[in-house]
Every structure is written in C-alpha cells, then in structure tokens.
Amino acid sequence: MDMRPVDIISEAGLFDAVFRGSNMFYQGIDAGTRQIRVFMSSTNPAITGVPILDTTTTFTSPNGYTVIHTGFARTGSTPGRVLWIVPDAAADPGAGNVGIRILHAGVGLATNVDVNITRRATDTLPTRPQWPTSRIRASGRTSRARRDTVLTSGVAADSMRVVVTAAGTKTPVLFSVKVPRGIAERRPAIRSQGPACPARSFTAVIVPASVVGSTAPQGGAFAAPSAVFLVDKRPPNTIPAP
C-alpha cells in the first residue's frame, strides 16, 4: 500500500508497504492541515490512482505523530479501515531506562488484551499487568495508551520481550515478540540504533494475523498476531572512546 499527503509535494509517506510494513523512524512533514490518502500499491494506474481512504488532519510543529492504517478492508467487516493519528510526547526515560508505549492495532485479536514487558524469556508474568485491558483499545480514531519505563541494566541482548495475553489472564500467551535491542554505532557522533538502547523511547504496535484468502502473506509468522516497533525518541549522540 501507499500512504502519503496529497496536498503538498513531499517525500513523507509510506510507499509500497507490505503487510505490517512500517517506518521505524520519524519522517519530516510540513506543519499545517494535510490531506492524507491511502492507495493500493500497483503498477496499474487504474488501481493505484484510486484512494481507498481519504482524510485530513492537522500537524503542528515541533510535535511528533504516529500514523497507523488499520482495520478490515472487506465490505461489512468490523472494524473497518481507519487512519489513526496518535500524538507522540516521548519524555526522556532517564539513564539506563527505555520508554515504552503500547498501541493495540491488532484487529481480529481480542479487543481487550493485557500486555507486559519481560526482561528475560524466563520471567514470570506479574499478577497485575503493566498495560491492563482498560488502557488499550483497538477502536476509535486514536488508541489510548500509557507510556512506561523499563530498566535495561542486567538485560541480555535481544531478551526483552513484549508479551500479550487475553484480558485478565496470564495464560495462554497470545504472542511474545523480542524487542530489537540495537547497539551504539562505532562512529563518532552517531546515535545508537535499535528501540531498546538505553535512553530511548519506542512504541510497540500490536498488529494482527493476515486474513485468510487475502493478498497479505499467508502462513508462518503471519498466521499469528505480532508487534512492530517504532522509535519515538533517540538517545544523545555517542562518541566512543579512542
């Protein structure tokens, strides 16, 4: 799919996006009221020239936003397609921490789910989830969410996980996905990469399984819900010691 503003000339947007496709990092866009359209990506102008969703929204500087196209495309399916415009306000999580936000865009999954971040694959889920059902919704123009922080010290690389269960339960686990940890670049003045690097904030977006019989990839990892990760705040530039 292609998603882009059409009222201005801009390179901002998401182009030729596959199912669960995303831009991990922010793109710049002119502030103001923007007309955004979503198209099927195709080499046939008769297909790609017809928008399947058309909306306007106002972006103000210097704010950041997460834009999510979610919902079912087939006529009569619920919830139908919608474009969420979610304001971002990622604060500095503090030294040794990462900031985490959860957005529930997993249509077809339970409307209410519980979400936890575990520091190790062997961790036991808490009795009270970090993101309980009342804080995560899949309906409406925007998704309500709470931002939290997690201490990264003592966490092995690639071990931090987003664990999702049905509301009010700890088992069975609907899915568990590793958070891309990342490492500091070994070049001067380059920001460290990867959502789970300390002093960084990120959003985990819960995404659905592919619809059977659709043009989305079928089987394998796409047969179950998962999460994609977006970086909301990068840490300060790093200059490694000589």
C-alpha positions in Angstrom: 0.0 0.0 0.0 1.0 3.7 -0.4 0.1 6.3 2.2 1.0 9.9 1.6 -0.1 13.5 1.8 -1.5 14.7 -1.5 -2.0 18.5 -0.8 1.8 19.2 -0.9 4.9 18.0 -2.6 6.7 15.8 0.0 8.7 12.7 0.3 7.0 11.9 3.5 4.8 8.8 3.5 5.0 5.0 3.4 5.3 3.6 -0.1 4.9 0.1 -1.5 4.4 -1.1 2.1 3.9 -4.8 2.7 1.5 -6.2 5.3 2.7 -5.0 8.7 5.0 -2.6 7.0 6.3 0.5 8.8 8.8 3.3 9.1 10.7 2.8 12.3 12.0 6.4 12.5 10.2 9.7 12.0 9.9 11.5 8.7 9.6 15.2 8.4 6.5 16.9 7.0 5.3 20.5 6.7 3.1 21.6 9.6 -0.5 22.5 8.8 -3.7 20.8 7.7 -2.7 17.9 5.5 -4.8 15.7 3.2 -3.7 12.1 3.5 -4.7 9.3 1.2 -4.1 5.6 1.2 -3.8 3.7 -2.1 -3.2 0.1 -3.2 0.3 -0.1 -4.5 0.3 -1.2 -8.1 2.0 -0.6 -11.5 -1.6 -0.3 -12.9 -2.7 3.4 -12.7 -6.3 2.3 -12.7 -5.6 0.6 -9.3 -3.0 2.8 -7.7 -4.7 6.0 -8.7 -7.9 5.3 -6.7 -7.7 6.1 -3.0 -9.2 3.6 -0.6 -9.1 6.1 2.3 -9.1 9.9 2.3 -8.8 12.1 5.4 -7.4 15.4 6.6 -5.6 16.1 9.8 -3.6 19.0 11.3 0.1 18.6 12.2 1.7 21.2 14.5 5.4 21.9 14.9 7.5 20.6 16.6 5.3 17.7 17.6 5.6 14.1 16.5 2.8 11.8 15.5 2.3 8.1 14.8 0.1 7.4 11.8 -1.5 3.9 11.6 -3.7 2.5 8.9 -5.6 -0.4 10.4 -8.9 -2.3 10.1 -10.5 -4.8 7.8 -10.9 -3.9 4.1 -13.7 -6.3 3.1 -17.2 -4.7 2.9 -19.2 -5.3 6.1 -16.2 -6.4 8.2 -15.8 -4.8 11.6 -13.8 -2.8 12.5 -13.5 -1.2 9.0 -10.5 0.7 7.7 -9.4 3.7 9.7 -6.4 6.0 9.9 -5.2 6.7 13.4 -3.3 9.9 14.1 -1.7 9.4 17.5 0.1 12.3 19.1 3.5 11.5 20.5 5.1 13.0 23.5 8.0 10.8 24.5 9.8 12.1 27.5 13.4 11.2 28.4 13.1 7.9 30.3 16.3 8.6 32.2 19.7 7.0 32.2 19.7 3.2 31.9 16.0 3.1 31.0 13.9 2.8 27.9 10.5 4.3 27.5 7.8 2.1 26.1 4.3 2.7 24.7 1.8 0.1 23.5 -0.7 0.7 20.7 -3.3 -2.0 20.1 -4.0 -2.2 16.3 -4.5 -6.0 16.3 -7.9 -6.1 14.6 -9.3 -9.7 14.8 -7.4 -10.1 18.1 -9.3 -9.7 21.4 -10.5 -6.1 21.7 -9.1 -6.1 25.3 -5.7 -7.6 26.0 -3.1 -7.4 28.7 0.5 -6.5 27.8 3.7 -7.0 29.8 7.4 -6.3 29.0 9.6 -9.0 30.3 13.4 -8.5 30.8 14.2 -12.2 30.2 12.4 -15.0 28.4 12.2 -16.9 31.7 10.5 -14.1 33.6 7.1 -14.9 35.2 4.3 -12.5 34.3 3.1 -10.3 37.1 -0.3 -10.7 38.6 -1.1 -7.1 37.7 -0.2 -6.4 34.1 1.8 -3.3 33.1 -0.8 -2.4 30.5 -4.2 -3.8 31.6 -7.3 -4.0 29.5 -8.7 -0.6 30.4 -5.7 1.1 28.9 -5.6 -0.5 25.4 -8.3 -0.3 22.8 -8.5 -1.3 19.1 -11.4 1.0 18.2 -11.7 4.7 17.6 -9.7 7.3 15.7 -6.8 7.2 18.1 -5.6 4.5 20.5 -5.3 5.3 24.2 -2.0 4.2 25.7 0.2 4.7 28.7 4.0 5.2 28.4 6.1 3.3 30.9 9.8 2.8 31.6 11.9 -0.3 31.9 15.3 -0.6 33.5 17.7 -2.1 31.0 20.6 -3.0 33.3 21.2 -6.7 33.5 19.1 -7.4 30.4 20.9 -9.6 27.9 20.9 -8.5 24.3 17.7 -9.4 22.4 16.0 -10.8 25.5 13.5 -8.0 26.2 10.0 -9.1 25.0 6.5 -7.8 24.5 4.2 -10.5 25.9 0.4 -10.3 25.1 -2.3 -12.3 26.8 -6.1 -12.2 26.9 -7.6 -9.7 29.3 -7.4 -10.8 32.9 -5.2 -13.9 32.2 -1.6 -14.8 32.2 -2.0 -17.9 30.1 -2.1 -18.8 27.3 0.3 -16.3 25.8 -1.2 -15.0 22.6 2.2 -14.0 21.4 5.6 -13.0 22.6 8.0 -11.0 20.4 11.5 -9.8 21.1 12.3 -6.1 21.2 15.1 -5.1 18.8 17.8 -4.0 21.3 20.3 -2.4 19.0 23.9 -1.3 19.8 25.7 2.0 19.7 27.3 2.9 16.4 31.1 2.7 16.4 31.4 6.0 14.5 31.7 9.4 16.2 28.6 11.5 16.8 26.2 8.8 15.5 23.1 8.0 17.5 22.8 4.5 18.8 20.4 2.3 16.9 17.6 0.0 17.9 14.5 0.6 20.1 15.8 -0.9 23.3 19.0 1.0 23.5 19.1 2.9 26.9 17.8 6.5 26.9 15.5 5.7 24.0 11.7 5.6 23.9 9.8 3.5 21.5 6.2 2.3 20.6 5.2 -1.3 20.2 2.2 -1.6 17.8 0.2 -4.8 18.2 -0.6 -6.0 14.6 -3.0 -8.7 13.5 -2.6 -12.0 11.7 -3.2 -11.9 8.0 -6.8 -12.5 6.8 -7.1 -16.0 5.2 -7.6 -15.6 1.5 -6.4 -12.0 1.3 -3.4 -10.8 -0.6 -1.4 -10.4 2.7 1.3 -13.0 3.2 -0.2 -16.3 4.5 1.1 -18.9 7.0 4.2 -18.9 9.1 4.7 -15.8 11.2 1.8 -14.1 9.5 -0.7 -16.7 10.9 -0.4 -15.2 14.4 -0.5 -11.6 15.7 2.7 -9.9 16.5 4.2 -6.4 17.0 6.2 -3.9 15.1 8.4 -1.3 16.7 8.7 2.5 16.1 11.4 4.7 17.6 9.9 7.8 19.3 13.0 9.3 20.9 16.6 8.7 20.1 19.3 8.9 22.8 22.1 11.5 22.6 24.8 11.2 20.1 27.6 8.8 21.1 31.3 9.4 20.6 33.2 6.2 21.5 36.4 6.5 23.4 39.5 6.2 21.1 
